């Protein structure tokens, strides 16, 4: 018997050691592969003056925050931009001081925190939070809509964003949470007891949900009356959790490139193209915390006090797991008027045969669930022979479906939305497919559809082919108007 146990223990040890060896081999194989990435540039290193959670106390005001924001932008302008090498002094490098897409040259640098104040009576206040690698520009359209509806809007730059991608090698999700809380306190002070809305795109959506959960337990935090989400990051790939190990190899100077998932030209003035592994780790930690927080709040019954949530999501999304928003958040909500707007694939007979999968079973199951505690709206083709779309709607606790024509249609050549597209209007000057030409922030990225030989461009083709705006944005505006407190 003892001999048998020894043999079993030996095989367990051998198996464990083999698994560790295979894992380390894969990690270091990737580290060697990452060395083939382009050289690191001055903007791939962290900045000294970025604010952290330990500094943002409960007494911090927006002015305190903006003073630190000024410092970090001054550091970038004085130390990073002048260090651009001769080969990097091109018109499509936002980090060359003389580049036409250097954001500091625009009338307003939308990488910075900004406020929008309605002209007439203030109806309420909104805190808007941008996505990971993004800037406040990504929630500008929603802020302008809210201002037109009488809301004071604060679009807050999260720590590590809007300056250099290297800043995300140190920024933590706790820093973003602290900034969000400061912003919420400021909005509440601005509007008194009037309606308070918190909105977030992608990682900002995760922070909005995290804040709403925290406010249930902490009475010092202003409670939002509504939550708006755009492509929220409620679930990410399980492999995102490995980013911590991947990034740690980068501590070895020879493997410094391992800190990065992508190193790309920085030709977008209001978004990073390069992506550090550490940022992926932070999103993984944040989404895990949210999912556990939702489950705990549901178990305690506290989730009954969560405000109504309106989420806009694309059925197909290569950045986040769309169904996690429904299964890990909405499935636990009370029947409090929450709603999911789901943007379908283009179902026309021309596009359909080219789709890898159709997601019919998943969508049908959502509508068939009569216990569903939220309103579900699917923006989809009116029929297989038309690009015209309808909103296919089922109210909460109902499987009865009603179609509402939208007077909108799929534009030619577009087969789906994307994670990036949801919060941007078609007339966005930078990302729109029908851009406002009165404003210029560089190349009209929403119009670029390159064709030619593969392997020629310095940027992967899918960067240009991925849809960056929402052709159904008028419906987004309609639903937000209906959703806000009356």
C-alpha positions as CSV (number, residue, x, y, z in Angstrom):
1,X,0.0,0.0,0.0
2,X,2.8,2.4,1.0
3,X,4.6,1.7,-2.3
4,X,1.5,2.4,-4.3
5,X,1.0,5.7,-2.5
6,X,4.6,6.6,-3.1
7,X,4.2,5.9,-6.8
8,X,1.0,8.0,-7.0
9,X,2.7,10.9,-5.2
10,X,5.7,10.6,-7.5
11,X,3.5,10.8,-10.6
12,X,1.7,13.8,-9.1
13,X,5.0,15.6,-8.5
14,X,6.2,14.7,-12.0
15,X,3.0,15.8,-13.6
16,X,3.0,19.1,-11.6
17,X,6.6,19.8,-12.5
18,X,6.0,19.0,-16.2
19,X,3.0,21.4,-16.2
20,X,5.1,24.2,-14.7
21,X,7.9,23.5,-17.1
22,X,5.5,23.6,-20.1
23,X,3.9,26.8,-18.8
24,X,7.3,28.5,-18.4
25,X,8.4,27.3,-21.8
26,X,5.3,28.9,-23.4
27,X,5.8,32.2,-21.5
28,X,9.4,32.5,-22.5
29,X,8.7,31.4,-26.1
30,X,6.2,34.3,-26.2
31,X,8.9,36.6,-24.6
32,X,11.3,35.8,-27.4
33,X,8.6,36.2,-30.0
34,X,7.7,39.7,-28.6
35,X,11.3,40.8,-29.2
36,X,10.3,41.0,-32.9
37,X,8.0,43.9,-32.1
38,X,9.0,47.4,-33.2
39,X,11.4,49.3,-31.0
40,X,10.2,51.0,-27.8
41,X,9.7,54.7,-28.1
42,X,9.7,57.5,-25.5
43,X,5.9,57.3,-25.2
44,X,6.1,53.7,-24.2
45,X,7.4,54.6,-20.7
46,X,5.4,55.7,-17.7
47,X,5.1,59.3,-16.6
48,X,6.2,60.5,-13.1
49,X,3.3,62.8,-12.2
50,X,0.3,60.7,-12.9
51,X,-2.2,60.7,-9.9
52,X,-2.8,57.5,-7.9
53,X,-5.5,56.2,-5.6
54,X,-3.5,56.8,-2.5
55,X,-3.5,60.5,-3.3
56,X,-7.2,61.0,-4.1
57,X,-8.7,61.5,-0.7
58,X,-12.4,62.1,0.1
59,X,-11.6,65.8,0.3
60,X,-10.2,66.1,-3.2
61,X,-12.1,68.4,-5.5
62,X,-12.2,68.4,-9.3
63,X,-9.8,71.4,-9.2
64,X,-7.3,69.3,-7.2
65,X,-7.6,66.6,-9.8
66,X,-7.2,69.0,-12.8
67,X,-4.0,70.5,-11.3
68,X,-2.4,67.1,-11.3
69,X,-3.8,66.5,-14.8
70,X,-2.0,69.8,-15.9
71,X,1.2,68.5,-14.4
72,X,1.2,65.2,-16.2
73,X,0.4,66.8,-19.6
74,X,3.2,69.3,-18.9
75,X,5.6,66.4,-18.3
76,X,4.5,64.8,-21.5
77,X,4.9,68.0,-23.6
78,X,8.3,68.8,-22.1
79,X,10.0,65.4,-21.9
80,X,8.3,63.0,-24.3
81,X,7.3,65.0,-27.4
82,X,10.7,66.7,-27.9
83,X,12.4,63.2,-27.7
84,X,10.8,62.0,-30.9
85,X,13.6,60.6,-33.1
86,X,14.0,61.9,-36.7
87,X,12.3,58.8,-38.1
88,X,9.3,59.4,-35.9
89,X,8.8,63.0,-37.0
90,X,5.9,62.2,-39.3
91,X,2.5,63.8,-39.8
92,X,0.8,60.6,-38.5
93,X,2.6,60.5,-35.2
94,X,0.7,62.3,-32.5
95,X,3.9,62.4,-30.4
96,X,5.8,64.6,-32.8
97,X,5.2,68.2,-31.6
98,X,4.8,69.6,-35.2
99,X,2.4,66.8,-36.3
100,X,-1.0,68.1,-37.4
101,X,-2.6,65.4,-35.2
102,X,-0.7,66.4,-32.1
103,X,-3.7,66.9,-29.8
104,X,-2.2,69.9,-28.1
105,X,-2.6,71.8,-31.4
106,X,-6.3,71.4,-31.6
107,X,-8.7,74.1,-30.3
108,X,-9.6,71.7,-27.5
109,X,-7.6,68.6,-26.5
110,X,-10.2,66.0,-26.0
111,X,-7.7,63.8,-24.1
112,X,-8.3,66.0,-21.1
113,X,-11.1,66.1,-18.6
114,X,-13.9,68.4,-19.8
115,X,-17.3,69.7,-18.7
116,X,-20.4,70.5,-20.7
117,X,-23.0,72.9,-19.1
118,X,-26.5,73.3,-20.4
119,X,-27.5,76.8,-21.4
120,X,-30.8,76.8,-19.5
121,X,-32.0,75.2,-16.3
122,X,-30.0,72.3,-15.1
123,X,-32.1,69.1,-15.0
124,X,-29.5,66.8,-13.5
125,X,-25.8,65.8,-13.7
126,X,-23.9,63.1,-15.4
127,X,-20.4,61.5,-14.9
128,X,-19.1,59.9,-18.1
129,X,-16.2,57.5,-18.0
130,X,-14.2,56.5,-21.2
131,X,-12.7,53.1,-22.1
132,X,-9.3,51.5,-21.7
133,X,-6.7,53.2,-23.9
134,X,-9.3,55.8,-24.8
135,X,-9.9,59.4,-23.8
136,X,-12.9,61.5,-22.8
137,X,-13.4,62.0,-26.5
138,X,-15.0,58.5,-26.7
139,X,-18.0,59.6,-24.6
140,X,-18.3,63.1,-26.1
141,X,-21.4,62.3,-28.2
142,X,-23.3,61.0,-25.1
143,X,-22.2,64.1,-23.1
144,X,-23.4,66.4,-25.8
145,X,-26.8,64.6,-25.9
146,X,-27.1,64.8,-22.1
147,X,-26.3,68.5,-22.2
148,X,-29.0,69.1,-24.8
149,X,-31.4,67.4,-22.4
150,X,-30.4,69.8,-19.5
151,X,-27.7,67.7,-17.8
152,X,-24.4,69.0,-16.6
153,X,-21.9,66.5,-17.9
154,X,-18.4,65.8,-16.6
155,X,-16.2,63.6,-18.9
156,X,-13.4,62.6,-16.6
157,X,-10.0,61.5,-17.8
158,X,-9.0,58.3,-16.0
159,X,-5.4,58.0,-14.7
160,X,-3.0,56.7,-17.3
161,X,-5.0,57.9,-20.2
162,X,-4.9,60.6,-22.8
163,X,-1.1,61.1,-22.5
164,X,1.2,58.2,-23.4
165,X,0.5,54.5,-23.6
166,X,3.4,53.8,-21.3
167,X,1.3,55.3,-18.5
168,X,-0.8,52.2,-18.6
169,X,2.1,50.1,-17.5
170,X,1.5,51.5,-14.0
171,X,-2.1,52.7,-13.8
172,X,-4.2,50.4,-11.6
173,X,-8.0,49.8,-11.5
174,X,-7.9,51.2,-8.0
175,X,-6.7,54.5,-9.4
176,X,-9.6,54.6,-11.8
177,X,-12.1,53.7,-9.0
178,X,-10.8,56.6,-6.8
179,X,-11.0,59.0,-9.7
180,X,-14.6,57.9,-10.4
181,X,-15.6,58.5,-6.8
182,X,-14.1,62.0,-6.9
183,X,-16.0,62.7,-10.1
184,X,-19.3,61.5,-8.6
185,X,-18.9,63.7,-5.6
186,X,-18.2,66.7,-7.8
187,X,-21.3,66.1,-10.0
188,X,-23.5,65.7,-6.9
189,X,-22.2,69.0,-5.6
190,X,-22.9,70.7,-8.9
191,X,-26.5,69.6,-9.2
192,X,-27.6,69.2,-5.6
193,X,-30.5,66.8,-5.2
194,X,-31.3,66.7,-8.9
195,X,-30.9,63.5,-10.9
196,X,-27.5,61.9,-11.0
197,X,-26.5,59.6,-13.9
198,X,-23.3,57.7,-14.3
199,X,-22.3,56.5,-17.8
200,X,-19.4,54.4,-19.0
201,X,-18.0,53.0,-22.2
202,X,-16.1,49.6,-22.2
203,X,-13.8,49.7,-19.2
204,X,-15.6,52.9,-18.1
205,X,-18.8,50.8,-18.1
206,X,-17.1,48.4,-15.7
207,X,-16.2,51.3,-13.5
208,X,-19.7,52.7,-13.6
209,X,-21.1,49.3,-12.5
210,X,-18.5,49.0,-9.8
211,X,-19.3,52.5,-8.5
212,X,-23.1,51.7,-8.4
213,X,-22.3,48.5,-6.4
214,X,-20.0,50.4,-4.0
215,X,-22.6,53.1,-3.5
216,X,-25.1,50.4,-2.2
217,X,-22.8,49.7,0.7
218,X,-21.1,53.1,1.3
219,X,-23.6,55.8,2.2
220,X,-20.9,58.5,1.7
221,X,-21.0,57.8,-2.0
222,X,-23.7,59.7,-4.0
223,X,-26.1,57.1,-5.4
224,X,-26.8,57.3,-9.1
225,X,-30.4,57.4,-10.3
226,X,-29.6,55.8,-13.6
227,X,-26.6,53.9,-15.1
228,X,-25.8,54.0,-18.9
229,X,-23.4,51.4,-20.4
230,X,-21.9,51.2,-23.8
231,X,-20.0,48.0,-24.7
232,X,-19.4,47.4,-21.0
233,X,-16.5,45.3,-19.9
234,X,-18.3,43.0,-17.5
235,X,-16.5,39.9,-18.8
236,X,-13.2,39.4,-20.6
237,X,-11.2,36.4,-21.9
238,X,-9.9,34.1,-19.1
239,X,-6.5,34.6,-20.8
240,X,-6.5,38.2,-19.7
241,X,-5.6,37.0,-16.2
242,X,-2.3,35.6,-17.5
243,X,-1.2,39.2,-18.4
244,X,0.4,39.5,-14.9
245,X,2.7,36.6,-15.6
246,X,3.4,37.8,-19.1
247,X,4.2,41.4,-18.0
248,X,6.4,40.2,-15.2
249,X,8.8,38.7,-17.7
250,X,9.3,42.2,-19.0
251,X,11.1,43.1,-15.8
252,X,14.1,41.4,-17.4
253,X,15.6,44.1,-19.6
254,X,16.3,41.7,-22.5
255,X,12.5,40.9,-22.5
256,X,11.2,44.4,-22.1
257,X,8.9,44.0,-25.0
258,X,7.0,41.4,-23.0
259,X,5.3,44.2,-21.2
260,X,3.4,44.8,-24.4
261,X,0.7,43.0,-26.2
262,X,0.9,45.4,-29.2
263,X,3.4,48.1,-30.2
264,X,1.8,50.1,-33.1
265,X,2.1,53.6,-34.7
266,X,0.2,56.2,-32.7
267,X,-1.8,57.8,-35.5
268,X,-5.1,58.3,-33.5
269,X,-5.1,61.6,-31.5
270,X,-7.5,60.4,-28.9
271,X,-6.7,56.8,-28.4
272,X,-3.6,54.6,-27.8
273,X,-2.8,52.0,-30.4
274,X,-0.1,50.3,-28.3
275,X,-1.4,48.1,-25.5
276,X,0.5,47.0,-22.4
277,X,-0.1,43.6,-20.8
278,X,-0.4,45.2,-17.4
279,X,-3.6,47.0,-18.6
280,X,-5.1,43.7,-19.5
281,X,-4.4,42.4,-16.0
282,X,-6.1,45.4,-14.5
283,X,-9.3,44.8,-16.6
284,X,-9.3,41.1,-15.6
285,X,-9.1,42.0,-11.9
286,X,-11.8,44.7,-12.2
287,X,-14.3,42.4,-14.1
288,X,-13.7,39.6,-11.6
289,X,-14.4,41.9,-8.7
290,X,-17.6,43.1,-10.4
291,X,-18.9,39.6,-11.0
292,X,-18.3,38.7,-7.4
293,X,-19.8,41.9,-6.2
294,X,-23.0,41.4,-8.2
295,X,-23.3,37.8,-6.9
296,X,-22.8,39.0,-3.3
297,X,-25.3,41.8,-3.6
298,X,-27.8,39.4,-5.1
299,X,-27.3,36.9,-2.3
300,X,-27.7,39.6,0.4
301,X,-30.7,41.2,-1.3
302,X,-29.0,44.5,-1.5
303,X,-29.1,44.5,-5.3
304,X,-32.8,45.4,-5.1
305,X,-31.6,48.9,-4.5
306,X,-29.5,49.1,-7.6
307,X,-30.7,51.9,-10.0
308,X,-32.1,51.0,-13.5
309,X,-29.3,50.2,-16.0
310,X,-29.5,50.7,-19.8
311,X,-26.8,48.9,-21.7
312,X,-26.0,49.1,-25.5
313,X,-24.0,46.1,-26.7
314,X,-23.0,44.5,-30.0
315,X,-23.9,40.9,-30.4
316,X,-20.4,40.3,-31.7
317,X,-17.5,41.8,-29.8
318,X,-13.8,40.8,-29.9
319,X,-12.9,42.9,-26.9
320,X,-15.4,41.8,-24.2
321,X,-17.7,38.9,-23.7
322,X,-21.1,40.3,-24.6
323,X,-23.1,37.6,-22.9
324,X,-21.3,38.3,-19.7
325,X,-23.2,41.6,-19.4
326,X,-26.4,39.6,-19.6
327,X,-25.5,36.5,-17.6
328,X,-23.3,38.1,-14.9
329,X,-25.1,41.3,-14.4
330,X,-28.6,41.6,-15.9
331,X,-29.7,38.2,-14.8
332,X,-29.3,39.3,-11.2
333,X,-31.1,42.7,-11.5
334,X,-34.5,43.4,-10.0
335,X,-37.4,44.3,-12.3
336,X,-36.6,48.0,-11.9
337,X,-36.9,49.2,-15.5
338,X,-33.5,48.1,-16.7
339,X,-32.9,47.4,-20.4
340,X,-30.5,45.8,-22.9
341,X,-30.2,47.1,-26.4
342,X,-28.5,44.4,-28.5
343,X,-27.2,45.2,-32.0
344,X,-27.5,42.2,-34.2
345,X,-25.4,41.0,-37.2
346,X,-26.6,42.1,-40.7
347,X,-29.0,39.3,-41.6
348,X,-29.5,40.1,-45.3
349,X,-29.2,37.2,-47.8
350,X,-26.1,38.8,-49.3
351,X,-24.2,38.9,-46.0
352,X,-25.6,35.8,-44.2
353,X,-23.8,33.1,-46.2
354,X,-20.4,34.6,-45.2
355,X,-21.0,34.6,-41.5
356,X,-19.0,32.1,-39.4
357,X,-22.0,31.6,-37.0
358,X,-25.4,33.3,-36.7
359,X,-26.0,33.3,-32.9
360,X,-29.6,32.3,-33.5
361,X,-29.8,30.0,-30.5
362,X,-28.4,32.5,-28.0
363,X,-30.8,35.3,-29.2
364,X,-33.8,33.0,-29.3
365,X,-33.1,31.9,-25.7
366,X,-32.9,35.5,-24.5
367,X,-36.4,36.3,-25.9
368,X,-37.9,33.0,-24.8
369,X,-36.9,33.6,-21.2
370,X,-40.2,34.8,-19.7
371,X,-38.5,35.2,-16.3
372,X,-36.2,37.9,-17.8
373,X,-36.2,40.9,-15.3
374,X,-35.2,43.5,-18.0
375,X,-36.5,44.8,-21.3
376,X,-34.7,43.4,-24.3
377,X,-34.4,45.2,-27.6
378,X,-32.7,43.6,-30.6
379,X,-31.8,46.0,-33.5
380,X,-32.0,43.6,-36.5
381,X,-33.1,43.4,-40.1
382,X,-36.8,43.7,-40.8
383,X,-36.3,40.7,-43.1
384,X,-33.7,38.7,-44.9
385,X,-34.2,40.6,-48.1
386,X,-33.8,44.2,-46.8
387,X,-31.2,46.3,-45.0
388,X,-33.9,48.1,-43.2
389,X,-33.9,47.5,-39.4
390,X,-36.4,47.2,-36.6
391,X,-36.2,47.1,-32.9
392,X,-37.5,43.7,-31.9
393,X,-38.7,44.2,-28.3
394,X,-39.8,42.0,-25.4
395,X,-40.7,43.7,-22.1
396,X,-39.5,42.4,-18.8
397,X,-41.1,39.2,-17.6
398,X,-42.5,38.5,-21.0
399,X,-41.6,36.5,-24.1
400,X,-44.0,38.4,-26.3
401,X,-42.1,40.1,-29.1
402,X,-43.1,43.2,-30.9
403,X,-41.3,44.8,-33.9
404,X,-40.9,48.6,-34.1
405,X,-39.7,50.1,-37.4
406,X,-36.7,52.5,-36.9
407,X,-36.4,54.3,-40.3
408,X,-32.7,53.1,-40.2
409,X,-30.8,50.7,-42.3
410,X,-27.5,48.8,-42.6
411,X,-25.1,50.9,-44.7
412,X,-23.5,49.1,-47.6
413,X,-20.5,46.8,-46.9
414,X,-21.1,46.6,-43.2
415,X,-21.9,43.2,-41.7
416,X,-21.9,44.0,-37.9
417,X,-21.2,46.5,-35.3
418,X,-18.1,46.2,-33.1
419,X,-17.0,46.9,-29.6
420,X,-15.6,50.3,-30.8
421,X,-18.6,51.4,-32.7
422,X,-21.4,51.5,-30.1
423,X,-20.8,55.0,-28.6
424,X,-19.8,56.9,-31.7
425,X,-22.2,58.7,-34.0
426,X,-21.9,58.3,-37.8
427,X,-21.0,62.0,-38.1
428,X,-18.1,61.8,-35.8
429,X,-15.3,63.8,-37.4
430,X,-12.7,61.1,-36.7
431,X,-14.4,57.7,-36.7
432,X,-17.7,58.4,-38.6
433,X,-18.7,56.9,-41.9
434,X,-20.5,60.2,-42.6
435,X,-18.0,62.6,-40.8
436,X,-18.6,66.2,-40.0
437,X,-16.1,67.8,-42.4
438,X,-16.2,71.1,-40.6
439,X,-13.9,69.6,-38.0
440,X,-10.6,67.8,-38.7
441,X,-8.6,65.7,-36.3
442,X,-6.5,64.1,-39.0
443,X,-7.4,61.3,-41.5
444,X,-11.1,60.4,-41.6
445,X,-10.5,56.9,-40.1
446,X,-14.1,55.9,-40.5
447,X,-13.8,56.3,-44.3
448,X,-10.5,54.4,-44.8
449,X,-11.0,51.0,-46.5
450,X,-7.7,50.1,-48.0
451,X,-7.3,47.5,-50.7
452,X,-4.0,46.2,-52.1
453,X,-1.4,43.5,-51.4
454,X,-1.0,42.0,-47.9
455,X,2.0,42.7,-45.8
456,X,2.6,46.2,-47.2
457,X,1.0,48.4,-44.6
458,X,2.6,49.3,-41.2
459,X,-0.7,48.7,-39.5
460,X,-2.8,45.5,-39.6
461,X,-5.7,45.7,-42.0
462,X,-8.2,44.8,-39.4
463,X,-7.5,48.1,-37.7
464,X,-9.1,49.8,-40.7
465,X,-11.8,47.3,-41.4
466,X,-13.2,47.3,-37.9
467,X,-16.3,49.5,-37.7
468,X,-15.7,52.6,-35.5
469,X,-19.1,54.2,-35.4
470,X,-22.7,53.2,-34.9
471,X,-25.1,53.6,-37.9
472,X,-28.0,53.1,-35.4
473,X,-26.9,55.9,-33.1
474,X,-30.3,57.7,-33.4
475,X,-31.9,54.8,-31.7
476,X,-29.3,55.1,-28.9
477,X,-30.3,58.7,-28.4
478,X,-34.0,57.8,-28.4
479,X,-33.6,55.1,-25.7
480,X,-31.5,57.4,-23.5
481,X,-34.1,60.1,-23.7
482,X,-36.8,57.7,-22.7
483,X,-34.6,56.1,-19.9
484,X,-33.6,59.3,-18.0
485,X,-35.6,60.2,-14.9
486,X,-38.7,62.2,-15.7
